[in-house]
């Protein structure tokens, strides 16, 4: 079997750019459209950027960590890259689809591999109404914000907000509150991955709220609907024994 054609993509740090230059000289470099595999050089943020930017290609992405945490990345080693790519194991994940409505009626849509989050945009706590599959579940959540996370993103913002770590094959979503004031200490809920979650912002003029999909902002909103985008998939490659399932389990014992 011939060696795969590789497209190297790097974040704008000097470490990542240097790595791209070295690897391109050693293994060649093609455009993402012509590649059999895309190698992303950077941290988790750049990995998310790469996955979003290449999702139309259906090409697997193999990350090499040139950042800090690197939860979605493999260790950076220049030697034997071809052998690592041939032996890599694939994880397929589906992002969340966000549909947010601005106060003027403008619709903002976006995809989130990790999470869709709502955050207060003023000095006062947000007031949110939460519905699931068209049924109102919480008439008023007073909080700094709330988010819906995928299993792949459950160790990111969700975990920092004291949400649960979700096994990659759990087929559920985490709905997590941030600094909930009422109901007291309400931490959130686990929902089926097929659930459709809606947040309505109460008192939006007095208590403005902004929405983000993987840190890409939709600005101030009055409502947000979130559901799994089953029609979109991301193919991520990991070294054997270091896939998402193992990382999610390991993180719980760190």
Helices and strands as residue ranges (DSSP letters): E 6-10, H 14-27, G 32-34, E 37-42, H 44-53, G 55-57, E 60-65, H 81-87, E 89-93, E 96-101, E 107-112, E 115-120, E 126-132, E 135-143, E 145-149, H 157-160, E 172-178, E 188-192, E 197-201, E 209-213, E 216-221, E 223-228, E 234-238, H 244-251
